[in-house]
Each structure stands twice: as structure tokens, then as C-alpha cells.
Amino acid sequence: MNYSKVFTIFKKHYITVPLEVFGDDPYKTLISTLMSARTKDEVTLEASKRLFKKAPTLKSLAKLETKEIEKLIYPVGFYKTKAKHIKKLSNQIIYVPNTMEELIKLPGVGRKTANLILNRAFKIPAIAVDTHVHRISNLLSWVHTKTPQQTEKELVKTLPKKYWPDINRLFVSIGRQFTSKKKLNEFLKRNGLI
């Protein structure tokens, strides 16, 4: 498998993903990623900006009522449930944890979110597998899996660690650009990747 070729080509075609504006801030990465599930990045970005303007820190977030959080993050998908999770975790922690074990104990945080936080905010090698990483890894025949969880396990075994920090942001960027399977296949073929 020519990982180097894939990453080189994906970097050439990379377009910034909206939520990357929060950089490596653990608090903003955690909250924006938690809100992003089943929500377009552009919607999440605007909701995150509203929330962070009102609550720039975990401490200030803990002072907000759930109803106020709901209003600030609307129209993200499942905003009422996400507001409850955000309120609960803001009362539960005073800093964003930097281990998988601690992160997945937080309300609304699963492996993908935890891996994104570890990778982006703490620079700890981790592979955050969303639908784009799962789909593209299968199209490249790097894995033959049915779920993102299976894809994560297989990539951890086979993908060299030096690629872990970039896989999510690059694959998400490419996946967002080539949303249909047909267009993605054409892109991969045109660049000699499949």
C-alpha cells in the first residue's frame, strides 16, 4: 500500500474543514466536535462561535443554564440532547482530559470525538474515524470493514503512526469535496490511487 502517495495527493487537494478554526484549543475542540455529530460543519461552526462568545471557557460554560445553551447552539442536530451533554460535562470537569479512558466517560463523547481531541488538541497520535475516513479507507482497499469502529481497529494495526495526525482532516476534506461515490472513485482513479 502506497500511503505516501495517497497523503501527498490528498494534501495537494486539501481544502480547510470549517471546524479547524478552533485549532488546538482542547475546550473548543471538545465542544465543537460534540456538536458536530449529524450536523453540517457550517452550522456547527456558527453555533460554536455563538456559544464560545458567550462562554469562552469551561468555567464560564458551567454558569450557563441548559436552556441558554440550547438557544445558542440551535439549529445543530439534536441540539436539546447536545445542550444537556454540554451542560453536564461543563459541571463534571474543570479541564479537558487527555486520555481516551477519561474522555469517553464524558457525556456525548465517543471514540471518534475522543480521538479528534487527543489528536488535534493534545498532539497525541490517534485515528478519528468518521464516515469519510471509513468510506475512503475501504475504497482504497486499506481495510475491508463494515463499521467505522472496525476501520479504526484495522487502521491502528496497519497505518504507520506518522500518518495518524493527518488522516482525519485530509480524508474529511476529500470526502466533503467528492460527496458521491462516483465522483470520489473518479478522483481516486484520475490520481492513480485505485
N, C-alpha and C positions, 0 to 999 in steps of 0.2 A: 504494500500500500504506500503510495507516494503522498504522505501527509504534507510534506514541504510544498509540493506543487499546489495542493488544494489551498493551503493557507496563504501562499503567495498570490494566487489568483483572487481569492476572496478579499484579501487586503486591497488589491487594485480596484475592486468594485465596491468597496465598503462605503456605506452612507451612514452617518451617525444615527443611532437609535435615540429617540427623544429622551428617554429616562436617564441617559448617560450624563445629562447636565448636572446631576447631583454628585457626580464624581465619586470620590471615595469616602464620603461622609456616611458613617455607619447608621446614624439615625435616619437620615433622608433616604438612604438605600433601602433600609428595612421597611419603612412606612410606604414608600412609593411602590416597592416590589409587592408588598402585601396587597396594595390597592389594585395592582395591575392585572391580577387574575381575571380572565374573561372580560377584559376591558381594553379598548384600543389605547395605545400608548399616548396618543394626543389628548384623549380625555383624562387619562391618569395624570399626565403632566400638568394640565391646567388645575385639576383638583389638588394635586400635590402642592403646587405653587400657592393656592389659596390657603391650604392648611398650614404650610410652613411659614407663611406671612403672619398668621395668627399665632402659631406655636412653633417657633424656630428651634426649640429644644425638647427633649423628653420631659423635662421638668415642667415646662410651660404647657405641653400637651396634656400632662396629667391633670392640669387645672381645668381643662375644658370638660363640659358635660357631653354625654353621648349624642344628644340631640344637636348640639352645636357642631360636633364632628360630622354628623350626618349631613347637615346643611352645607358644610364646607367641601365635602368630598362628592356630593351629588353632582353628576349623574353616573359615577362609576358603577359597574355592575355589582349587585348585591351590597349596595352601599350601607344598608342598615346593619347587616351582619358584619361587614368590614369595620364599621364605626364601633360596634361592640368589641370586636377583637382589638382594635387600636386603643380604645379606652382601657380595656382590661390589661393589655400589655404595658401601657404607659403607667399604670398603677403597680405593676408587677416588677418592673426593672428600673434601675437608675442609670444604667449604661447598656449599650447593645453588646450582648455576649459574643465571644469569638470562637466558639466551638459548636460543632454540629449538634452535640448532645444537648447543650443549653438552648440553642436556637430553636430546635424543633419542639421544645417544651412550651414555646410561646404560642398564644392563641393565633390561629390562622397561618402559622408558619410551617411549611412542609419542606421537603428536601430541596426542591428547586430554589425556593426563596433563601433557604439557609446557605446553599452552595453559592448563590449570587452574592450574598452578603460576605461570606468568607472570602470569595474571590475578589470582588470589587472593593469592598471597604477595608479588608484586612490583608489583602495580598497573599492569602493562603491558597495554595493550589486546590482547586475544586472544579468539578464539571457540573454546571447547571443545565439540566436537560429540560427544555420546553418542547413544544410541538415542532418548532423549526429544527432544533438540533436532532430530535428523534427522526423526523422525516428525511432530512438531508443525509444523516449518517447511514440510514437504510438505503437511500438512493445511491450513495457512493459505495455500497456494499461493505462498509466498515463494520456494520453489525447486521444481524438478521433478527430483529426483535419486534415484538408487538406493542410494547408499552414504553413510555419514557423511563420508567424505573428500571426496566431490563436494559435499555440503552445505556443508562448511566453506569450500571454494573459492568457491562461489556466494554465501554469506553475506558473506564478506570483501569481495566485489565490490559487493554491493548494500545491506547493512545499515549504516546510519550508525554511526560509531565510538562515539558516545555510548551506544549500546545494548550494545556488546560486553561490558562488565563484568557486566551483569545477565542476559544471555540464558541462560547455562547454569543458574544457580541457580534462576531463575524457571521455565524450561521443565522442569527436573528436578522441581521441586516440583509443578507442574501434572501432569506425566506420572505421578508417583507417586500422586497423588490420583485420577486418572482413567486407570486401567490398561488398560481395554478401549477399543478403537477407537470402539465405540458410545457409551460414556459420555463420552469425550473429544469426539466430534462433537457430542453433545447440549450439553455445556458451552460449546463454541465457538459453536454456533448460538444458544443461550439468551442469550449475551452479544453477539450480533451481529457475530461475528468471521469467520463463514463463511456 
